[in-house]
Amino acid sequence: MKKAILRVGGMTCPSCLTTIQTALTKTEGVEKVTVLFNAGKVKALFDDAKTSAQNLADIVSELGYSVDKVTTKEQQ
């Protein structure tokens, strides 16, 4: 499992949080999603055999948000 931390621009309200969380949670391989819209961060725990941090960033971008930075860490 890996953890992706995405720095996301354009999140302004709880509705943004729900939109991003719903889309990423439906993605195959994603186990957990935490959206901190006030901090502009999205954290996702995912199986890197099924998806990638870049794929998650692409999904967020397709929703209309800017993804400024993607960080990936190994999770145990």
N, CA, C, O and CB atoms as a CASP TS submission, in Angstrom:
PFRMAT TS
TARGET T0000
AUTHOR 0000-0000-0000
METHOD Language model
MODEL 1
PARENT N/A
ATOM      1  N   MET     1       0.837  -1.183   0.000  1.00  0.00           N
ATOM      2  CA  MET     1       0.000   0.000   0.000  1.00  0.00           C
ATOM      3  C   MET     1       0.882   1.247   0.000  1.00  0.00           C
ATOM      4  O   MET     1       1.969   1.273   0.577  1.00  0.00           O
ATOM      5  CB  MET     1      -0.952  -0.002   1.216  1.00  0.00           C
ATOM      6  N   LYS     2       0.373   2.267  -0.665  1.00  0.00           N
ATOM      7  CA  LYS     2       1.062   3.549  -0.675  1.00  0.00           C
ATOM      8  C   LYS     2       0.094   4.644  -0.254  1.00  0.00           C
ATOM      9  O   LYS     2      -1.126   4.495  -0.327  1.00  0.00           O
ATOM     10  CB  LYS     2       1.655   3.848  -2.071  1.00  0.00           C
ATOM     11  N   LYS     3       0.678   5.742   0.186  1.00  0.00           N
ATOM     12  CA  LYS     3      -0.110   6.903   0.568  1.00  0.00           C
ATOM     13  C   LYS     3       0.269   8.047  -0.359  1.00  0.00           C
ATOM     14  O   LYS     3       1.444   8.385  -0.504  1.00  0.00           O
ATOM     15  CB  LYS     3       0.117   7.284   2.069  1.00  0.00           C
ATOM     16  N   ALA     4      -0.753   8.643  -0.989  1.00  0.00           N
ATOM     17  CA  ALA     4      -0.527   9.807  -1.835  1.00  0.00           C
ATOM     18  C   ALA     4      -1.051  11.031  -1.108  1.00  0.00           C
ATOM     19  O   ALA     4      -2.125  11.004  -0.506  1.00  0.00           O
ATOM     20  CB  ALA     4      -1.211   9.643  -3.225  1.00  0.00           C
ATOM     21  N   ILE     5      -0.282  12.098  -1.172  1.00  0.00           N
ATOM     22  CA  ILE     5      -0.719  13.381  -0.646  1.00  0.00           C
ATOM     23  C   ILE     5      -0.715  14.350  -1.818  1.00  0.00           C
ATOM     24  O   ILE     5       0.322  14.613  -2.426  1.00  0.00           O
ATOM     25  CB  ILE     5       0.203  13.883   0.537  1.00  0.00           C
ATOM     26  N   LEU     6      -1.900  14.875  -2.123  1.00  0.00           N
ATOM     27  CA  LEU     6      -2.040  15.796  -3.240  1.00  0.00           C
ATOM     28  C   LEU     6      -2.319  17.197  -2.719  1.00  0.00           C
ATOM     29  O   LEU     6      -3.196  17.386  -1.877  1.00  0.00           O
ATOM     30  CB  LEU     6      -3.161  15.337  -4.190  1.00  0.00           C
ATOM     31  N   ARG     7      -1.585  18.166  -3.209  1.00  0.00           N
ATOM     32  CA  ARG     7      -1.852  19.569  -2.886  1.00  0.00           C
ATOM     33  C   ARG     7      -2.806  20.060  -3.972  1.00  0.00           C
ATOM     34  O   ARG     7      -2.444  20.135  -5.146  1.00  0.00           O
ATOM     35  CB  ARG     7      -0.509  20.449  -2.819  1.00  0.00           C
ATOM     36  N   VAL     8      -4.037  20.393  -3.558  1.00  0.00           N
ATOM     37  CA  VAL     8      -5.111  20.690  -4.505  1.00  0.00           C
ATOM     38  C   VAL     8      -5.581  22.131  -4.353  1.00  0.00           C
ATOM     39  O   VAL     8      -5.812  22.608  -3.242  1.00  0.00           O
ATOM     40  CB  VAL     8      -6.287  19.726  -4.305  1.00  0.00           C
ATOM     41  N   GLY     9      -5.719  22.816  -5.482  1.00  0.00           N
ATOM     42  CA  GLY     9      -6.229  24.179  -5.489  1.00  0.00           C
ATOM     43  C   GLY     9      -7.668  24.202  -5.989  1.00  0.00           C
ATOM     44  O   GLY     9      -8.073  23.356  -6.787  1.00  0.00           O
ATOM     45  N   GLY    10      -8.428  25.169  -5.514  1.00  0.00           N
ATOM     46  CA  GLY    10      -9.795  25.338  -5.985  1.00  0.00           C
ATOM     47  C   GLY    10     -10.866  24.734  -5.092  1.00  0.00           C
ATOM     48  O   GLY    10     -12.055  24.859  -5.385  1.00  0.00           O
ATOM     49  N   MET    11     -10.463  24.079  -4.001  1.00  0.00           N
ATOM     50  CA  MET    11     -11.455  23.536  -3.069  1.00  0.00           C
ATOM     51  C   MET    11     -11.905  24.683  -2.161  1.00  0.00           C
ATOM     52  O   MET    11     -11.088  25.289  -1.468  1.00  0.00           O
ATOM     53  CB  MET    11     -10.867  22.327  -2.225  1.00  0.00           C
ATOM     54  N   THR    12     -13.202  24.974  -2.171  1.00  0.00           N
ATOM     55  CA  THR    12     -13.681  26.124  -1.428  1.00  0.00           C
ATOM     56  C   THR    12     -14.775  25.811  -0.410  1.00  0.00           C
ATOM     57  O   THR    12     -15.129  26.667   0.401  1.00  0.00           O
ATOM     58  CB  THR    12     -14.180  27.136  -2.376  1.00  0.00           C
ATOM     59  N   CYS    13     -15.312  24.593  -0.445  1.00  0.00           N
ATOM     60  CA  CYS    13     -16.451  24.306   0.433  1.00  0.00           C
ATOM     61  C   CYS    13     -16.572  22.801   0.700  1.00  0.00           C
ATOM     62  O   CYS    13     -15.887  21.995   0.071  1.00  0.00           O
ATOM     63  CB  CYS    13     -17.757  24.842  -0.190  1.00  0.00           C
ATOM     64  N   PRO    14     -17.442  22.436   1.631  1.00  0.00           N
ATOM     65  CA  PRO    14     -17.659  21.013   1.917  1.00  0.00           C
ATOM     66  C   PRO    14     -18.147  20.216   0.704  1.00  0.00           C
ATOM     67  O   PRO    14     -17.909  19.011   0.624  1.00  0.00           O
ATOM     68  CB  PRO    14     -18.657  20.869   3.039  1.00  0.00           C
ATOM     69  N   SER    15     -18.818  20.870  -0.229  1.00  0.00           N
ATOM     70  CA  SER    15     -19.264  20.178  -1.441  1.00  0.00           C
ATOM     71  C   SER    15     -18.068  19.712  -2.276  1.00  0.00           C
ATOM     72  O   SER    15     -18.102  18.638  -2.877  1.00  0.00           O
ATOM     73  CB  SER    15     -20.170  21.099  -2.282  1.00  0.00           C
ATOM     74  N   CYS    16     -17.019  20.526  -2.304  1.00  0.00           N
ATOM     75  CA  CYS    16     -15.784  20.143  -3.013  1.00  0.00           C
ATOM     76  C   CYS    16     -15.201  18.883  -2.372  1.00  0.00           C
ATOM     77  O   CYS    16     -14.774  17.954  -3.059  1.00  0.00           O
ATOM     78  CB  CYS    16     -14.734  21.309  -2.985  1.00  0.00           C
ATOM     79  N   LEU    17     -15.196  18.878  -1.047  1.00  0.00           N
ATOM     80  CA  LEU    17     -14.699  17.734  -0.288  1.00  0.00           C
ATOM     81  C   LEU    17     -15.452  16.474  -0.698  1.00  0.00           C
ATOM     82  O   LEU    17     -14.835  15.449  -0.986  1.00  0.00           O
ATOM     83  CB  LEU    17     -14.839  17.980   1.232  1.00  0.00           C
ATOM     84  N   THR    18     -16.772  16.544  -0.726  1.00  0.00           N
ATOM     85  CA  THR    18     -17.601  15.389  -1.062  1.00  0.00           C
ATOM     86  C   THR    18     -17.363  14.927  -2.494  1.00  0.00           C
ATOM     87  O   THR    18     -17.273  13.727  -2.753  1.00  0.00           O
ATOM     88  CB  THR    18     -19.073  15.722  -0.862  1.00  0.00           C
ATOM     89  N   THR    19     -17.261  15.870  -3.420  1.00  0.00           N
ATOM     90  CA  THR    19     -17.043  15.537  -4.831  1.00  0.00           C
ATOM     91  C   THR    19     -15.746  14.762  -5.020  1.00  0.00           C
ATOM     92  O   THR    19     -15.731  13.724  -5.682  1.00  0.00           O
ATOM     93  CB  THR    19     -17.021  16.810  -5.682  1.00  0.00           C
ATOM     94  N   ILE    20     -14.664  15.260  -4.445  1.00  0.00           N
ATOM     95  CA  ILE    20     -13.353  14.615  -4.587  1.00  0.00           C
ATOM     96  C   ILE    20     -13.327  13.279  -3.859  1.00  0.00           C
ATOM     97  O   ILE    20     -12.845  12.282  -4.397  1.00  0.00           O
ATOM     98  CB  ILE    20     -12.238  15.530  -4.049  1.00  0.00           C
ATOM     99  N   GLN    21     -13.843  13.261  -2.644  1.00  0.00           N
ATOM    100  CA  GLN    21     -13.826  12.022  -1.857  1.00  0.00           C
ATOM    101  C   GLN    21     -14.625  10.918  -2.548  1.00  0.00           C
ATOM    102  O   GLN    21     -14.187   9.769  -2.595  1.00  0.00           O
ATOM    103  CB  GLN    21     -14.390  12.275  -0.448  1.00  0.00           C
ATOM    104  N   THR    22     -15.785  11.262  -3.080  1.00  0.00           N
ATOM    105  CA  THR    22     -16.623  10.275  -3.763  1.00  0.00           C
ATOM    106  C   THR    22     -15.922   9.715  -4.998  1.00  0.00           C
ATOM    107  O   THR    22     -15.907   8.502  -5.206  1.00  0.00           O
ATOM    108  CB  THR    22     -17.964  10.899  -4.161  1.00  0.00           C
ATOM    109  N   ALA    23     -15.348  10.587  -5.810  1.00  0.00           N
ATOM    110  CA  ALA    23     -14.683  10.144  -7.041  1.00  0.00           C
ATOM    111  C   ALA    23     -13.496   9.240  -6.745  1.00  0.00           C
ATOM    112  O   ALA    23     -13.329   8.208  -7.395  1.00  0.00           O
ATOM    113  CB  ALA    23     -14.223  11.349  -7.857  1.00  0.00           C
ATOM    114  N   LEU    24     -12.672   9.611  -5.779  1.00  0.00           N
ATOM    115  CA  LEU    24     -11.483   8.808  -5.483  1.00  0.00           C
ATOM    116  C   LEU    24     -11.842   7.500  -4.787  1.00  0.00           C
ATOM    117  O   LEU    24     -11.203   6.476  -5.029  1.00  0.00           O
ATOM    118  CB  LEU    24     -10.513   9.602  -4.617  1.00  0.00           C
ATOM    119  N   THR    25     -12.846   7.522  -3.935  1.00  0.00           N
ATOM    120  CA  THR    25     -13.266   6.306  -3.234  1.00  0.00           C
ATOM    121  C   THR    25     -13.772   5.253  -4.220  1.00  0.00           C
ATOM    122  O   THR    25     -13.626   4.056  -3.975  1.00  0.00           O
ATOM    123  CB  THR    25     -14.359   6.632  -2.203  1.00  0.00           C
ATOM    124  N   LYS    26     -14.362   5.689  -5.325  1.00  0.00           N
ATOM    125  CA  LYS    26     -14.874   4.763  -6.342  1.00  0.00           C
ATOM    126  C   LYS    26     -13.774   4.185  -7.229  1.00  0.00           C
ATOM    127  O   LYS    26     -14.028   3.269  -8.011  1.00  0.00           O
ATOM    128  CB  LYS    26     -15.896   5.466  -7.205  1.00  0.00           C
ATOM    129  N   THR    27     -12.565   4.708  -7.114  1.00  0.00           N
ATOM    130  CA  THR    27     -11.451   4.257  -7.936  1.00  0.00           C
ATOM    131  C   THR    27     -10.922   2.928  -7.426  1.00  0.00           C
ATOM    132  O   THR    27     -10.666   2.764  -6.233  1.00  0.00           O
ATOM    133  CB  THR    27     -10.334   5.304  -7.955  1.00  0.00           C
ATOM    134  N   GLU    28     -10.762   1.977  -8.345  1.00  0.00           N
ATOM    135  CA  GLU    28     -10.256   0.654  -7.962  1.00  0.00           C
ATOM    136  C   GLU    28      -8.882   0.779  -7.330  1.00  0.00           C
ATOM    137  O   GLU    28      -8.003   1.457  -7.863  1.00  0.00           O
ATOM    138  CB  GLU    28     -10.197  -0.285  -9.183  1.00  0.00           C
ATOM    139  N   GLY    29      -8.699   0.125  -6.196  1.00  0.00           N
ATOM    140  CA  GLY    29      -7.421   0.118  -5.505  1.00  0.00           C
ATOM    141  C   GLY    29      -7.313   1.146  -4.392  1.00  0.00           C
ATOM    142  O   GLY    29      -6.381   1.094  -3.589  1.00  0.00           O
ATOM    143  N   VAL    30      -8.261   2.085  -4.335  1.00  0.00           N
ATOM    144  CA  VAL    30      -8.221   3.101  -3.285  1.00  0.00           C
ATOM    145  C   VAL    30      -8.928   2.563  -2.047  1.00  0.00           C
ATOM    146  O   VAL    30     -10.088   2.154  -2.105  1.00  0.00           O
ATOM    147  CB  VAL    30      -8.878   4.431  -3.764  1.00  0.00           C
ATOM    148  N   GLU    31      -8.211   2.571  -0.932  1.00  0.00           N
ATOM    149  CA  GLU    31      -8.752   2.027   0.307  1.00  0.00           C
ATOM    150  C   GLU    31      -9.366   3.109   1.191  1.00  0.00           C
ATOM    151  O   GLU    31     -10.413   2.896   1.802  1.00  0.00           O
ATOM    152  CB  GLU    31      -7.668   1.297   1.067  1.00  0.00           C
ATOM    153  N   LYS    32      -8.705   4.278   1.260  1.00  0.00           N
ATOM    154  CA  LYS    32      -9.183   5.342   2.146  1.00  0.00           C
ATOM    155  C   LYS    32      -8.826   6.698   1.563  1.00  0.00           C
ATOM    156  O   LYS    32      -7.744   6.878   1.004  1.00  0.00           O
ATOM    157  CB  LYS    32      -8.587   5.192   3.563  1.00  0.00           C
ATOM    158  N   VAL    33      -9.745   7.657   1.697  1.00  0.00           N
ATOM    159  CA  VAL    33      -9.511   9.021   1.217  1.00  0.00           C
ATOM    160  C   VAL    33      -9.866  10.003   2.323  1.00  0.00           C
ATOM    161  O   VAL    33     -10.923   9.900   2.945  1.00  0.00           O
ATOM    162  CB  VAL    33     -10.340   9.315  -0.069  1.00  0.00           C
ATOM    163  N   THR    34      -8.981  10.950   2.559  1.00  0.00           N
ATOM    164  CA  THR    34      -9.237  12.036   3.502  1.00  0.00           C
ATOM    165  C   THR    34      -9.017  13.346   2.761  1.00  0.00           C
ATOM    166  O   THR    34      -7.950  13.567   2.189  1.00  0.00           O
ATOM    167  CB  THR    34      -8.312  11.935   4.773  1.00  0.00           C
ATOM    168  N   VAL    35     -10.024  14.218   2.770  1.00  0.00           N
ATOM    169  CA  VAL    35      -9.917  15.510   2.099  1.00  0.00           C
ATOM    170  C   VAL    35      -9.948  16.606   3.162  1.00  0.00           C
ATOM    171  O   VAL    35     -10.872  16.682   3.972  1.00  0.00           O
ATOM    172  CB  VAL    35     -11.069  15.706   1.050  1.00  0.00           C
ATOM    173  N   LEU    36      -8.934  17.438   3.141  1.00  0.00           N
ATOM    174  CA  LEU    36      -8.837  18.579   4.056  1.00  0.00           C
ATOM    175  C   LEU    36      -8.941  19.847   3.212  1.00  0.00           C
ATOM    176  O   LEU    36      -7.926  20.425   2.824  1.00  0.00           O
ATOM    177  CB  LEU    36      -7.487  18.548   4.891  1.00  0.00           C
ATOM    178  N   PHE    37     -10.184  20.280   2.927  1.00  0.00           N
ATOM    179  CA  PHE    37     -10.338  21.374   1.970  1.00  0.00           C
ATOM    180  C   PHE    37      -9.766  22.695   2.481  1.00  0.00           C
ATOM    181  O   PHE    37      -9.288  23.497   1.678  1.00  0.00           O
ATOM    182  CB  PHE    37     -11.797  21.555   1.632  1.00  0.00           C
ATOM    183  N   ASN    38      -9.798  22.946   3.785  1.00  0.00           N
ATOM    184  CA  ASN    38      -9.206  24.184   4.327  1.00  0.00           C
ATOM    185  C   ASN    38      -7.695  24.210   4.138  1.00  0.00           C
ATOM    186  O   ASN    38      -7.108  25.274   3.941  1.00  0.00           O
ATOM    187  CB  ASN    38      -9.544  24.330   5.818  1.00  0.00           C
ATOM    188  N   ALA    39      -7.062  23.034   4.198  1.00  0.00           N
ATOM    189  CA  ALA    39      -5.606  22.931   4.029  1.00  0.00           C
ATOM    190  C   ALA    39      -5.222  22.720   2.568  1.00  0.00           C
ATOM    191  O   ALA    39      -4.046  22.818   2.219  1.00  0.00           O
ATOM    192  CB  ALA    39      -5.052  21.786   4.879  1.00  0.00           C
ATOM    193  N   GLY    40      -6.199  22.432   1.713  1.00  0.00           N
ATOM    194  CA  GLY    40      -5.910  22.190   0.303  1.00  0.00           C
ATOM    195  C   GLY    40      -5.178  20.880   0.072  1.00  0.00           C
ATOM    196  O   GLY    40      -4.334  20.782  -0.820  1.00  0.00           O
ATOM    197  N   LYS    41      -5.501  19.866   0.880  1.00  0.00           N
ATOM    198  CA  LYS    41      -4.822  18.577   0.753  1.00  0.00           C
ATOM    199  C   LYS    41      -5.815  17.435   0.602  1.00  0.00           C
ATOM    200  O   LYS    41      -6.912  17.453   1.160  1.00  0.00           O
ATOM    201  CB  LYS    41      -3.929  18.328   1.961  1.00  0.00           C
ATOM    202  N   VAL    42      -5.395  16.452  -0.167  1.00  0.00           N
ATOM    203  CA  VAL    42      -6.131  15.197  -0.295  1.00  0.00           C
ATOM    204  C   VAL    42      -5.132  14.086   0.016  1.00  0.00           C
ATOM    205  O   VAL    42      -4.045  14.033  -0.560  1.00  0.00           O
ATOM    206  CB  VAL    42      -6.779  15.026  -1.743  1.00  0.00           C
ATOM    207  N   LYS    43      -5.512  13.202   0.932  1.00  0.00           N
ATOM    208  CA  LYS    43      -4.671  12.059   1.281  1.00  0.00           C
ATOM    209  C   LYS    43      -5.412  10.794   0.878  1.00  0.00           C
ATOM    210  O   LYS    43      -6.597  10.636   1.173  1.00  0.00           O
ATOM    211  CB  LYS    43      -4.318  12.047   2.810  1.00  0.00           C
ATOM    212  N   ALA    44      -4.711   9.901   0.206  1.00  0.00           N
ATOM    213  CA  ALA    44      -5.347   8.660  -0.237  1.00  0.00           C
ATOM    214  C   ALA    44      -4.419   7.481   0.009  1.00  0.00           C
ATOM    215  O   ALA    44      -3.232   7.531  -0.314  1.00  0.00           O
ATOM    216  CB  ALA    44      -5.728   8.740  -1.730  1.00  0.00           C
ATOM    217  N   LEU    45      -4.970   6.428   0.582  1.00  0.00           N
ATOM    218  CA  LEU    45      -4.260   5.173   0.777  1.00  0.00           C
ATOM    219  C   LEU    45      -4.694   4.258  -0.358  1.00  0.00           C
ATOM    220  O   LEU    45      -5.885   4.003  -0.534  1.00  0.00           O
ATOM    221  CB  LEU    45      -4.556   4.535   2.197  1.00  0.00           C
ATOM    222  N   PHE    46      -3.720   3.760  -1.135  1.00  0.00           N
ATOM    223  CA  PHE    46      -4.079   2.986  -2.322  1.00  0.00           C
ATOM    224  C   PHE    46      -3.122   1.832  -2.578  1.00  0.00           C
ATOM    225  O   PHE    46      -1.987   1.820  -2.100  1.00  0.00           O
ATOM    226  CB  PHE    46      -4.118   3.887  -3.531  1.00  0.00           C
ATOM    227  N   ASP    47      -3.607   0.867  -3.343  1.00  0.00           N
ATOM    228  CA  ASP    47      -2.823  -0.286  -3.774  1.00  0.00           C
ATOM    229  C   ASP    47      -2.165   0.093  -5.090  1.00  0.00           C
ATOM    230  O   ASP    47      -2.843   0.269  -6.102  1.00  0.00           O
ATOM    231  CB  ASP    47      -3.712  -1.581  -3.922  1.00  0.00           C
ATOM    232  N   ASP    48      -0.833   0.218  -5.076  1.00  0.00           N
ATOM    233  CA  ASP    48      -0.138   0.672  -6.282  1.00  0.00           C
ATOM    234  C   ASP    48      -0.081  -0.375  -7.386  1.00  0.00           C
ATOM    235  O   ASP    48       0.439  -0.100  -8.467  1.00  0.00           O
ATOM    236  CB  ASP    48       1.252   1.088  -5.930  1.00  0.00           C
ATOM    237  N   ALA    49      -0.607  -1.569  -7.134  1.00  0.00           N
ATOM    238  CA  ALA    49      -0.731  -2.565  -8.198  1.00  0.00           C
ATOM    239  C   ALA    49      -2.003  -2.309  -9.016  1.00  0.00           C
ATOM    240  O   ALA    49      -2.146  -2.828 -10.123  1.00  0.00           O
ATOM    241  CB  ALA    49      -0.748  -3.998  -7.602  1.00  0.00           C
ATOM    242  N   LYS    50      -2.921  -1.510  -8.468  1.00  0.00           N
ATOM    243  CA  LYS    50      -4.198  -1.267  -9.136  1.00  0.00           C
ATOM    244  C   LYS    50      -4.372   0.164  -9.640  1.00  0.00           C
ATOM    245  O   LYS    50      -5.140   0.397 -10.573  1.00  0.00           O
ATOM    246  CB  LYS    50      -5.315  -1.594  -8.202  1.00  0.00           C
ATOM    247  N   THR    51      -3.681   1.108  -9.047  1.00  0.00           N
ATOM    248  CA  THR    51      -3.759   2.499  -9.482  1.00  0.00           C
ATOM    249  C   THR    51      -2.467   3.203  -9.095  1.00  0.00           C
ATOM    250  O   THR    51      -1.583   2.598  -8.489  1.00  0.00           O
ATOM    251  CB  THR    51      -4.994   3.218  -8.859  1.00  0.00           C
ATOM    252  N   SER    52      -2.357   4.469  -9.442  1.00  0.00           N
ATOM    253  CA  SER    52      -1.140   5.220  -9.132  1.00  0.00           C
ATOM    254  C   SER    52      -1.508   6.595  -8.583  1.00  0.00           C
ATOM    255  O   SER    52      -2.642   7.053  -8.728  1.00  0.00           O
ATOM    256  CB  SER    52      -0.242   5.359 -10.390  1.00  0.00           C
ATOM    257  N   ALA    53      -0.554   7.231  -7.964  1.00  0.00           N
ATOM    258  CA  ALA    53      -0.770   8.579  -7.451  1.00  0.00           C
ATOM    259  C   ALA    53      -1.083   9.525  -8.609  1.00  0.00           C
ATOM    260  O   ALA    53      -1.903  10.433  -8.470  1.00  0.00           O
ATOM    261  CB  ALA    53       0.468   9.073  -6.660  1.00  0.00           C
ATOM    262  N   GLN    54      -0.435   9.312  -9.737  1.00  0.00           N
ATOM    263  CA  GLN    54      -0.692  10.166 -10.899  1.00  0.00           C
ATOM    264  C   GLN    54      -2.116   9.989 -11.413  1.00  0.00           C
ATOM    265  O   GLN    54      -2.751  10.956 -11.832  1.00  0.00           O
ATOM    266  CB  GLN    54       0.308   9.860 -12.017  1.00  0.00           C
ATOM    267  N   ASN    55      -2.622   8.750 -11.381  1.00  0.00           N
ATOM    268  CA  ASN    55      -4.000   8.507 -11.783  1.00  0.00           C
ATOM    269  C   ASN    55      -4.968   9.246 -10.858  1.00  0.00           C
ATOM    270  O   ASN    55      -5.951   9.826 -11.319  1.00  0.00           O
ATOM    271  CB  ASN    55      -4.302   7.000 -11.781  1.00  0.00           C
ATOM    272  N   LEU    56      -4.688   9.222  -9.558  1.00  0.00           N
ATOM    273  CA  LEU    56      -5.533   9.934  -8.601  1.00  0.00           C
ATOM    274  C   LEU    56      -5.494  11.443  -8.870  1.00  0.00           C
ATOM    275  O   LEU    56      -6.523  12.117  -8.820  1.00  0.00           O
ATOM    276  CB  LEU    56      -5.080   9.632  -7.152  1.00  0.00           C
ATOM    277  N   ALA    57      -4.313  11.956  -9.153  1.00  0.00           N
ATOM    278  CA  ALA    57      -4.171  13.381  -9.486  1.00  0.00           C
ATOM    279  C   ALA    57      -4.948  13.720 -10.754  1.00  0.00           C
ATOM    280  O   ALA    57      -5.586  14.770 -10.832  1.00  0.00           O
ATOM    281  CB  ALA    57      -2.682  13.751  -9.663  1.00  0.00           C
ATOM    282  N   ASP    58      -4.896  12.835 -11.741  1.00  0.00           N
ATOM    283  CA  ASP    58      -5.637  13.052 -12.991  1.00  0.00           C
ATOM    284  C   ASP    58      -7.141  13.098 -12.750  1.00  0.00           C
ATOM    285  O   ASP    58      -7.844  13.915 -13.346  1.00  0.00           O
ATOM    286  CB  ASP    58      -5.309  11.949 -14.001  1.00  0.00           C
ATOM    287  N   ILE    59      -7.634  12.228 -11.880  1.00  0.00           N
ATOM    288  CA  ILE    59      -9.065  12.211 -11.555  1.00  0.00           C
ATOM    289  C   ILE    59      -9.472  13.538 -10.908  1.00  0.00           C
ATOM    290  O   ILE    59     -10.500  14.115 -11.263  1.00  0.00           O
ATOM    291  CB  ILE    59      -9.399  11.023 -10.609  1.00  0.00           C
ATOM    292  N   VAL    60      -8.674  14.011  -9.972  1.00  0.00           N
ATOM    293  CA  VAL    60      -8.969  15.281  -9.301  1.00  0.00           C
ATOM    294  C   VAL    60      -8.935  16.430 -10.319  1.00  0.00           C
ATOM    295  O   VAL    60      -9.778  17.327 -10.274  1.00  0.00           O
ATOM    296  CB  VAL    60      -7.953  15.543  -8.147  1.00  0.00           C
ATOM    297  N   SER    61      -7.974  16.399 -11.221  1.00  0.00           N
ATOM    298  CA  SER    61      -7.884  17.426 -12.267  1.00  0.00           C
ATOM    299  C   SER    61      -9.100  17.407 -13.179  1.00  0.00           C
ATOM    300  O   SER    61      -9.617  18.460 -13.553  1.00  0.00           O
ATOM    301  CB  SER    61      -6.619  17.230 -13.095  1.00  0.00           C
ATOM    302  N   GLU    62      -9.559  16.209 -13.538  1.00  0.00           N
ATOM    303  CA  GLU    62     -10.734  16.081 -14.402  1.00  0.00           C
ATOM    304  C   GLU    62     -11.994  16.633 -13.740  1.00  0.00           C
ATOM    305  O   GLU    62     -12.950  16.996 -14.425  1.00  0.00           O
ATOM    306  CB  GLU    62     -10.948  14.623 -14.779  1.00  0.00           C
ATOM    307  N   LEU    63     -11.994  16.696 -12.409  1.00  0.00           N
ATOM    308  CA  LEU    63     -13.128  17.266 -11.675  1.00  0.00           C
ATOM    309  C   LEU    63     -13.100  18.797 -11.687  1.00  0.00           C
ATOM    310  O   LEU    63     -14.051  19.444 -11.249  1.00  0.00           O
ATOM    311  CB  LEU    63     -13.130  16.757 -10.232  1.00  0.00           C
ATOM    312  N   GLY    64     -12.004  19.367 -12.189  1.00  0.00           N
ATOM    313  CA  GLY    64     -11.911  20.817 -12.303  1.00  0.00           C
ATOM    314  C   GLY    64     -11.027  21.493 -11.271  1.00  0.00           C
ATOM    315  O   GLY    64     -11.024  22.719 -11.169  1.00  0.00           O
ATOM    316  N   TYR    65     -10.284  20.720 -10.512  1.00  0.00           N
ATOM    317  CA  TYR    65      -9.391  21.278  -9.496  1.00  0.00           C
ATOM    318  C   TYR    65      -7.957  21.224 -10.008  1.00  0.00           C
ATOM    319  O   TYR    65      -7.624  20.387 -10.847  1.00  0.00           O
ATOM    320  CB  TYR    65      -9.525  20.510  -8.146  1.00  0.00           C
ATOM    321  N   SER    66      -7.116  22.112  -9.506  1.00  0.00           N
ATOM    322  CA  SER    66      -5.712  22.066  -9.887  1.00  0.00           C
ATOM    323  C   SER    66      -4.945  21.218  -8.879  1.00  0.00           C
ATOM    324  O   SER    66      -5.154  21.326  -7.671  1.00  0.00           O
ATOM    325  CB  SER    66      -5.113  23.494  -9.975  1.00  0.00           C
ATOM    326  N   VAL    67      -4.069  20.386  -9.386  1.00  0.00           N
ATOM    327  CA  VAL    67      -3.207  19.571  -8.520  1.00  0.00           C
ATOM    328  C   VAL    67      -1.805  20.138  -8.659  1.00  0.00           C
ATOM    329  O   VAL    67      -1.167  20.003  -9.703  1.00  0.00           O
ATOM    330  CB  VAL    67      -3.256  18.023  -8.904  1.00  0.00           C
ATOM    331  N   ASP    68      -1.333  20.773  -7.594  1.00  0.00           N
ATOM    332  CA  ASP    68      -0.065  21.483  -7.637  1.00  0.00           C
ATOM    333  C   ASP    68       1.132  20.609  -7.290  1.00  0.00           C
ATOM    334  O   ASP    68       2.245  20.859  -7.753  1.00  0.00           O
ATOM    335  CB  ASP    68      -0.113  22.646  -6.709  1.00  0.00           C
ATOM    336  N   LYS    69       0.902  19.583  -6.473  1.00  0.00           N
ATOM    337  CA  LYS    69       2.019  18.736  -6.039  1.00  0.00           C
ATOM    338  C   LYS    69       1.479  17.376  -5.632  1.00  0.00           C
ATOM    339  O   LYS    69       0.409  17.275  -5.033  1.00  0.00           O
ATOM    340  CB  LYS    69       2.801  19.392  -4.860  1.00  0.00           C
ATOM    341  N   VAL    70       2.230  16.328  -5.964  1.00  0.00           N
ATOM    342  CA  VAL    70       1.867  14.967  -5.568  1.00  0.00           C
ATOM    343  C   VAL    70       3.054  14.347  -4.853  1.00  0.00           C
ATOM    344  O   VAL    70       4.162  14.315  -5.388  1.00  0.00           O
ATOM    345  CB  VAL    70       1.443  14.104  -6.802  1.00  0.00           C
ATOM    346  N   THR    71       2.822  13.854  -3.643  1.00  0.00           N
ATOM    347  CA  THR    71       3.854  13.178  -2.862  1.00  0.00           C
ATOM    348  C   THR    71       3.370  11.763  -2.582  1.00  0.00           C
ATOM    349  O   THR    71       2.201  11.558  -2.254  1.00  0.00           O
ATOM    350  CB  THR    71       4.169  13.947  -1.527  1.00  0.00           C
ATOM    351  N   THR    72       4.266  10.783  -2.711  1.00  0.00           N
ATOM    352  CA  THR    72       3.905   9.390  -2.451  1.00  0.00           C
ATOM    353  C   THR    72       4.833   8.805  -1.388  1.00  0.00           C
ATOM    354  O   THR    72       6.046   9.018  -1.412  1.00  0.00           O
ATOM    355  CB  THR    72       3.972   8.550  -3.755  1.00  0.00           C
ATOM    356  N   LYS    73       4.234   8.063  -0.455  1.00  0.00           N
ATOM    357  CA  LYS    73       5.011   7.409   0.600  1.00  0.00           C
ATOM    358  C   LYS    73       4.585   5.951   0.704  1.00  0.00           C
ATOM    359  O   LYS    73       3.435   5.604   0.436  1.00  0.00           O
ATOM    360  CB  LYS    73       4.825   8.135   1.965  1.00  0.00           C
ATOM    361  N   GLU    74       5.536   5.102   1.098  1.00  0.00           N
ATOM    362  CA  GLU    74       5.212   3.705   1.368  1.00  0.00           C
ATOM    363  C   GLU    74       4.433   3.636   2.667  1.00  0.00           C
ATOM    364  O   GLU    74       4.776   4.323   3.629  1.00  0.00           O
ATOM    365  CB  GLU    74       6.496   2.826   1.440  1.00  0.00           C
ATOM    366  N   GLN    75       3.398   2.824   2.712  1.00  0.00           N
ATOM    367  CA  GLN    75       2.585   2.637   3.892  1.00  0.00           C
ATOM    368  C   GLN    75       2.713   1.184   4.330  1.00  0.00           C
ATOM    369  O   GLN    75       2.801   0.294   3.484  1.00  0.00           O
ATOM    370  CB  GLN    75       1.102   3.021   3.624  1.00  0.00           C
ATOM    371  N   GLN    76       2.725   0.931   5.621  1.00  0.00           N
ATOM    372  CA  GLN    76       2.852  -0.448   6.099  1.00  0.00           C
ATOM    373  C   GLN    76       1.593  -0.932   6.729  1.00  0.00           C
ATOM    374  O   GLN    76       1.530  -2.074   7.185  1.00  0.00           O
ATOM    375  CB  GLN    76       3.977  -0.572   7.078  1.00  0.00           C
TER
END
